[in-house]
Amino acid sequence: MPYLLSALVSFLIVAGLVPALKKFALHKGFVDLPSARKIHHKPIPLMGGAAIYAGIVVTLFIFQGFTALSLTISSGGLILVMIGLADDAAKSKGIDFPVWPRVLIYLAVSIIPLCFGIRIMGLSSPGGMVIFPSWLSVIGSIIWVFALINMINFIDGVDGLASGVATLSSITLFIVAIVKNQTDTALLAIIIAGACIAFLLYNFYPARIFMGDAGATFLGYVLAVIAVNGAFKSATLATVAIPLLALGVPILDTVVVMLRRVISGKGLHRADKLHSHHILMRWGLNQIQTVAFIYLIAALFSLLSIVLLLLRG
């Protein structure tokens, strides 16, 4: 019941905030403008990320209070939402926000979980816990969080894609946390699911609002922290694949895109149309078919991670 109630609260907060933020964004001209690289053909409000952040953080504090996990999510998330809104504001004026300030801020935010004791510690084995050296634990944790911040942002290119994939990933990580009896992580995971489902009401095709960089980077951050605080804890060499499968779609998409950029000689940070959703639409799928296909792949990855968890449990 506490899990269902927390999911409902986050759902209601996001569902209530989105219409007001949509109206405000349209009034202020805070919109994503159409371009040659964009799929939409008219300006779309860009403040959905603020609603997602508020829904998740407020609900987390209500049900969990001031904990290392809630402070990690709220503080790191606030920074990401602020820089994301600044980036989105630039987009609304047709200006490209500089890449390197964002990269440096993402790296700084990736350190925040370490400050609250949330990091990849090591691997379990029949003989006990194999603890990683401090330097490997720190570097591995930072790389993981930094990568997921960007990966969810990368797949946010079709109506409902990022929020839907985040929903499937968070539900999977919720199940993993329940099986491992990690109540704090399970609570956060189901809160994210509630918030993302509410946002999908407005973001599925045809989208009436976008989450923008503010929402996509924040979702990447919270999913990364959940995996570190949950699925990676007590992981063995075999079960370390569980969080990787739970987040398989953004990970696979990013790896493929980066390889394509290297092969084509393009800069790794350059925006393009090499992502999976772009390829599927070039093959003739419409937006709904593209999103449904990627949802199916995400669901299969999630199912594989749960099967692996139960087999190794």
N, C-alpha and C positions, 0 to 999 in steps of 0.2 A: 503493500500500500504506500509506504513512503516514496518508493521509486515512481509509482504511477502518479502520485500527487505532485511530486517535483517536476515530472515531465509535463503535467498539465499546467502548472504554474508558469513554466518557461514558455510553453505554447501560447498561453493567454497573454503574457507580457508582449511577446513578439507580434502576435496577431493584432494586439491593440495599438502597438506603437507604429507599425508599418504604414497604415493609412495616413496618420498624422505626419510622419516623416516624408512620405511621398508628396503630400500636399505642400509641405514646407520647401522641399527640394525643387518642385516645379515652380513655386513662387520666386525662389531665389536663383533659378537657372542652374541649379546644381544637378546637371544631367550628363549622361554619356552621349556624346555626339556621334552620329554615323560617320564612318570612314571606309576607305577601301579595304581595311583589314577587319572591319566589324561586320557582323551578320545582320544586325538590326538596321532599319531604315528610317527611324525617327528617334528623337531624343528620349532617353529613358532616365528617370530619377535614379540617383546613385547613393542614397543614404541608408540602404538596407543593412549595411554592416553595423551601424550604430544600434539598430534595433536588436540584432543578433547578440551583440556584446552585452547590452543592457539586460536582455532576457536571461542569458546564461549567468552573468555575474550576480545579478540581484537574486536569482533563484538559488544559486550556490551559497550565497551568504545567509539566506533565509534558512536553508536546510542544513548547512554545515558550519556556519559561523566563521570566525577568523582562524583558519588553519593554514599550514604551509601550502597546501594545494590551492585553497581559495585565494590566498595572497599572491601566489605565483601566477594564477590565471588572470586575476584582476589587474595586477601591476604591469605584467608583460603585455597583456591584451590591450590595456589602455594606451600604451605607447604605440602599438601596432595600429590601433584604430585611428589615433591622431595623425600618424604619418600617412596612413591610408586615405584618410579624408583630405589631407593636403594634396596627395597625389590625385585623388578623384576631383578635387577642386580645380587643379591644373587642367585635367582632361576636359572639364566642362567649359574651359576657356580655349580649348584647342591647343594647349601647351603640353609639351612632353616634360614630365617631372624627371630631374636628373637621376640616373641609376645608382651611382655610387653612394650618395647619402642614404638611400634606402638600404643598400647592401650593408653598410656600416651599422645602421640602426637594427636591422634584422640580426646581425651578429651580436650586437649588444643585448638584445632581447633574448637571444639563445643562451646567454649566460645566466639569466635571472633564475631559471629552475635550480641551477647549481647553488645559488645563494640560499635556497630553502631546502637544500638536501635532497633534491630530486635529480637523480642521475642514474645512468646505467652502471651498475656496480660490478657485475661479473656474470658467470654462468654456473648453474648447479650441475653437479655430477654425483655419481653414486658414492663417491668418497667425501662429499661435502661441497661447500660453495667455493668456487675458484674466483677469487677477487682480482679484478683487473688492477694494474698499476694506476696510481692516481692520474698520471698524465694521459693514459689511454682512456680512463673513465671520463675525464673532463673533455678531451677532444672528441671522443665518440658521441657523447651526449650533445655537445654543441653542434656537431655536424648533423646529427639526426634532427634536432629541432629546427635548425636553419634550413635544412632540405625540405622538411614538411611545410614550413611557412611558405616557401616558394612553390612547392608542388601543387597545393590546393589552388593557389593563385593561377597557376598555369592552365588548369583544366576549366577555369571559370570563363568559358567562351561561348557557351550555348545556354539558352534559357533552362534553368532548373538543374543543370548538370552538377555544379559544385555542391549545391545544397543537398541534392539527392544522394550523391556519392558520400558526402559527409554523414548523412543520415544512416546509410547502410554501414559505414565504417564504425560509427559511434554505437550502433546497436550491437555490432559484432564485438567491439571492445567491452560493452556492457556485459554480454554473455560470458566473455573470458573472465572479467572481474568477478562476476557472481560465482562462477565455478571455482575460482581461486579464493573466494571469500574476502575480496578486497572491496569493502563497502564504500569507502570514500571515492575510489576510482569509479565504481559502478554508478554511484550517484551522479557524478559529473558527466559520465557518458550518456546516461539517460536524459539528463537535462539538455545536453547538446542535441540529442535526437528530437526532443520536444520543440526546441527552438527552430531547428532546421525544417521540421515538418510544417510548422506555422509559416515560415518564410516561403516554403514551396507553394503555399496557397496563392501567393502574389508573384512568384518568380517562375513558375512553370509556364511553358509556352501558351499564349503570348505573354511574356513578362511585362508586369506593370511597374516593377522596380528591380534594380540590380543591387547586389551586396557590395560591389566595388572591391577595390583592393583592401579597404578597411575590413570588410567581412571575410574575404577569402584568406588573407594572411592570418587573421585572428583564428579562424577555424583550423587552419593548418597548425597553428601554435598549440591550440588546446588538444587537438588529436595527438600531436607529438608528445605532449606532456602526459596525456592519459596512457599512452603506450609505455613510456618510461616508468611511470608510477605504477603501472599495472602489469601488462603483458610481458614486459621485459624482466620483471622481478621474478626470481627463481626460475628463469628460463634455462633450458638445457640447449645443447647444440642443435637438437632437432626442433624444439619448440620455439626457438628464436624466430622461426619462420612464421609463427602465428601473427604477430603484429605486422610483419611485412606483407602477409596475404590480406589481412584486414584492411590495409591501406594500399592494396595492390594496384588499383587503377591509377591513382596519381603517380605512384612510383614508376610503374611501367611506362606510362605516357611520357614522363620526364626523361627517363633513360633513352627511349626511342627518339624523342625530339632532339636531345643533346647529341646523340650519335649522328642524326641527320644533319645537324648544324655543323658538326666537325667535318663530316664528309663533304658537305657543300661549301666549306670554307667560310661560313658565316660566323659572326660573333655569337658566343653562347648566350649573351644577354639580349640579343636583338629579337624583337617581337616578329613573328612570322605566322604563316598558315600551315605549319608542319605538324600540329597537334592531331591527336586521333580523331577528335570531332570534326576538324577541318577536312581530313582525309575521307571520312565516312560521308560527309556532305558532298564532296567532290565526286564520290562514287554514285551519287544520286539519291541518297537518303535525305528526307526532310528533317527538320529540327526534332520533332517528336520521335521519329524513328531512330535518329542518331542517339538521343538521350536514352531511349528505351533499350537500345542495344548495349550501350555502355553500362546502364543499370544492371543488365543481365550479367555482364562480365564481372561487375563489382559484387553482385550477389553470389556468383560462383566462387570468386575468391574468398568471400566471407564464409561460405559453406565449407570450403576446404580448410580454412583456418579453424573452424569449430570442430570439424571431424578430426583434425590433427590434435586439437586440444583434448578431445575425449579419448582418443586412442592413447595419448601419452599420459592422460590423467591418472 
